[in-house]
């Protein structure tokens, strides 16, 4: 069963996936592509981990 906390983590992951995909599509042939993708990926991972840990605290 999916709890409210799990839905929050899934929603955050979907939003970050959309941000990363849109940025990759927009920056695909620029010099910023390789610089920004690791930053976006790290930001996404940190947000997902933090939201999951906050949910488990409650």
Secondary structure, DSSP 8 states (H G I E B T S, - for coil): ---HHHHHHHHHHHHHHHHHHHHHHHTTTSTTHHHHHHHHHHHHHHHHHHHHHHHHH-
